[in-house]
């Protein structure tokens, strides 16, 4: 079941979400990418989804092939050079800051189902990590940035989907 309305985050929930949803990998860009490469090399994931420009740019430059990237052409809320999406099917999505737009569910579902996709967000992609975990098939790997710390690896399990559903239920 997808949500039938745009969800908006509260300030209280925003603070709570500063705690990583999965395994926090810290260190240099190279160290983070090495750990991500190792995880991908295990071959245990069905789909690799990268959320955020910095994570996507760094992974692509390290030769990591993602099934889906979700970007908004901003890094730390500042405009950044667009990431090349050549060879990927492009999906466009409007998503306001601090929200998950009602259309995000179907767009992410389509992008994941298509594979080798890029979701280009007009607005902000930060909370789309939650939507990606919710929509992704079990055993997928969702990766997003933890500002100033590193990257977060979220293995999609039934339990993780339930945890995300509980978080989403607290959004207005």
C-alpha positions as a printed NumPy array, in Angstrom:
array([[  0.   ,   0.   ,   0.   ],
       [  1.32 ,   3.409,  -0.961],
       [  0.362,   6.625,   0.775],
       [ -2.447,   8.659,  -0.767],
       [ -1.292,  12.054,   0.496],
       [  1.877,  14.088,   0.755],
       [  3.596,  13.422,   4.082],
       [  5.298,  16.223,   6.009],
       [  7.875,  15.835,   8.76 ],
       [  7.575,  17.469,  12.188],
       [ 10.527,  19.13 ,  13.928],
       [ 10.47 ,  16.399,  16.597],
       [ 10.639,  13.63 ,  13.997],
       [ 13.349,  15.526,  12.089],
       [ 15.547,  15.354,  15.226],
       [ 14.789,  11.661,  15.631],
       [ 15.799,  10.934,  12.038],
       [ 19.312,  12.227,  12.674],
       [ 19.901,   8.734,  14.051],
       [ 20.92 ,   6.493,  11.13 ],
       [ 18.355,   3.959,   9.89 ],
       [ 21.091,   1.417,   9.195],
       [ 24.835,   0.88 ,   9.505],
       [ 26.803,   4.131,   9.642],
       [ 30.079,   3.927,   7.723],
       [ 32.501,   6.694,   8.667],
       [ 35.846,   7.806,   7.326],
       [ 37.132,   9.287,   4.105],
       [ 35.186,   9.154,   0.858],
       [ 37.493,   6.36 ,  -0.29 ],
       [ 37.02 ,   4.385,   2.929],
       [ 33.228,   4.704,   2.69 ],
       [ 33.24 ,   3.645,  -0.958],
       [ 35.539,   0.699,  -0.191],
       [ 33.064,  -0.539,   2.43 ],
       [ 30.166,  -0.006,   0.024],
       [ 32.04 ,  -1.892,  -2.744],
       [ 32.625,  -4.775,  -0.325],
       [ 28.96 ,  -4.884,   0.586],
       [ 27.914,  -4.798,  -3.082],
       [ 30.502,  -7.493,  -3.942],
       [ 28.81 ,  -9.858,  -1.486],
       [ 26.021, -10.007,  -4.073],
       [ 23.334, -10.427,  -1.457],
       [ 21.224,  -7.445,  -2.475],
       [ 18.513,  -7.415,  -5.123],
       [ 18.69 ,  -3.694,  -5.86 ],
       [ 21.162,  -0.917,  -4.991],
       [ 19.543,   2.484,  -4.454],
       [ 21.658,   5.585,  -3.806],
       [ 19.917,   8.608,  -2.298],
       [ 21.644,  11.981,  -2.544],
       [ 24.037,  13.764,  -4.852],
       [ 27.198,  13.339,  -2.798],
       [ 26.646,   9.62 ,  -2.2  ],
       [ 25.706,   9.054,  -5.851],
       [ 28.583,  11.109,  -7.281],
       [ 31.185,   9.452,  -5.048],
       [ 29.895,   5.937,  -5.704],
       [ 29.735,   6.451,  -9.473],
       [ 33.278,   7.872,  -9.487],
       [ 34.392,   4.778,  -7.544],
       [ 32.875,   2.521, -10.204],
       [ 29.927,   1.346,  -8.117],
       [ 26.933,   0.54 , -10.339],
       [ 23.641,   1.487,  -8.729],
       [ 20.265,   0.329,  -9.972],
       [ 18.671,   3.645,  -8.984],
       [ 20.08 ,   7.024,  -8.043],
       [ 17.919,   9.727,  -6.473],
       [ 19.374,  13.234,  -6.793],
       [ 18.29 ,  16.875,  -6.604],
       [ 21.437,  18.58 ,  -7.982],
       [ 22.192,  20.022,  -4.551],
       [ 24.768,  19.124,  -1.942],
       [ 24.288,  20.43 ,   1.597],
       [ 21.389,  22.514,   0.204],
       [ 23.668,  24.294,  -2.303],
       [ 23.461,  23.89 ,  -6.069],
       [ 25.931,  21.321,  -7.385],
       [ 26.918,  20.206, -10.866],
       [ 24.396,  17.723, -12.251],
       [ 25.389,  14.076, -12.056],
       [ 25.588,  12.366, -15.425],
       [ 22.549,  10.178, -15.907],
       [ 23.588,   9.012, -19.366],
       [ 22.448,   5.461, -19.999],
       [ 19.806,   5.646, -17.279],
       [ 16.066,   5.97 , -17.627],
       [ 15.117,   9.347, -16.161],
       [ 12.181,   9.947, -13.865],
       [ 11.243,  13.44 , -12.699],
       [  9.666,  14.16 ,  -9.351],
       [  8.656,  17.321,  -7.521],
       [  9.233,  16.894,  -3.788],
       [  9.128,  19.848,  -1.392],
       [ 11.623,  20.194,   1.449],
       [ 10.63 ,  18.25 ,   4.56 ],
       [  8.118,  16.084,   2.755],
       [  7.439,  12.96 ,   0.731],
       [  5.196,  13.918,  -2.174],
       [  2.166,  11.752,  -2.896],
       [  3.592,  10.991,  -6.359],
       [  6.936,   9.77 ,  -4.961],
       [  5.686,   6.264,  -4.225],
       [  4.763,   5.431,  -7.812],
       [  7.794,   7.217,  -9.275],
       [ 10.18 ,   5.277,  -7.008],
       [  8.33 ,   2.031,  -7.64 ],
       [  8.641,   2.573, -11.41 ],
       [ 12.321,   3.55 , -11.195],
       [ 13.145,   0.503,  -9.078],
       [ 11.14 ,  -1.775, -11.365],
       [ 12.916,  -0.395, -14.429],
       [ 16.443,  -0.581, -13.004],
       [ 19.38 ,   1.536, -14.255],
       [ 17.304,   4.618, -13.415],
       [ 17.772,   8.142, -12.151],
       [ 15.114,  10.016, -10.207],
       [ 15.744,  13.731, -10.672],
       [ 14.046,  15.645,  -7.876],
       [ 12.873,  19.211,  -8.193],
       [ 13.017,  20.211,  -4.538],
       [ 14.655,  17.969,  -1.961],
       [ 15.421,  14.25 ,  -1.922],
       [ 16.442,  13.783,   1.734],
       [ 13.308,  12.031,   3.022],
       [ 13.056,   9.89 ,  -0.088],
       [ 15.445,   7.451,   1.611],
       [ 12.459,   6.476,   3.785],
       [ 10.246,   6.047,   0.732],
       [ 12.958,   4.038,  -1.028],
       [ 13.213,   1.595,   1.887],
       [  9.42 ,   1.317,   1.988],
       [  9.087,   0.667,  -1.756],
       [ 12.238,  -1.381,  -2.454],
       [ 12.123,  -5.166,  -2.698],
       [ 13.34 ,  -7.143,   0.285],
       [ 17.117,  -7.667,   0.329],
       [ 17.728,  -4.352,  -1.451],
       [ 20.396,  -1.956,  -0.222],
       [ 19.527,   1.716,   0.224],
       [ 22.461,   4.073,   0.787],
       [ 22.222,   7.692,   1.884],
       [ 24.582,  10.28 ,   3.308],
       [ 24.908,  11.191,   6.963],
       [ 26.137,  14.822,   6.798],
       [ 29.538,  15.356,   8.328],
       [ 29.885,  11.665,   9.232],
       [ 29.741,   9.28 ,   6.275],
       [ 27.182,   7.05 ,   4.614],
       [ 24.383,   4.857,   5.921],
       [ 23.74 ,   1.387,   4.516],
       [ 20.188,   0.136,   4.998],
       [ 19.45 ,  -3.476,   4.141],
       [ 15.75 ,  -3.746,   3.328],
       [ 14.151,  -6.393,   5.526],
       [ 10.594,  -6.914,   6.686],
       [ 11.598,  -5.47 ,  10.059],
       [ 13.18 ,  -2.395,   8.446],
       [ 10.058,  -1.832,   6.347],
       [  7.955,  -2.021,   9.527],
       [ 10.27 ,   0.47 ,  11.255],
       [  9.955,   2.877,   8.3  ],
       [  6.159,   2.394,   8.164],
       [  6.001,   3.395,  11.837],
       [  8.042,   6.532,  11.117],
       [  5.855,   7.379,   8.103],
       [  2.724,   6.93 ,  10.223],
       [  3.932,   9.818,  12.42 ],
       [  4.225,  12.202,   9.484],
       [  1.275,  14.532,   8.886]])
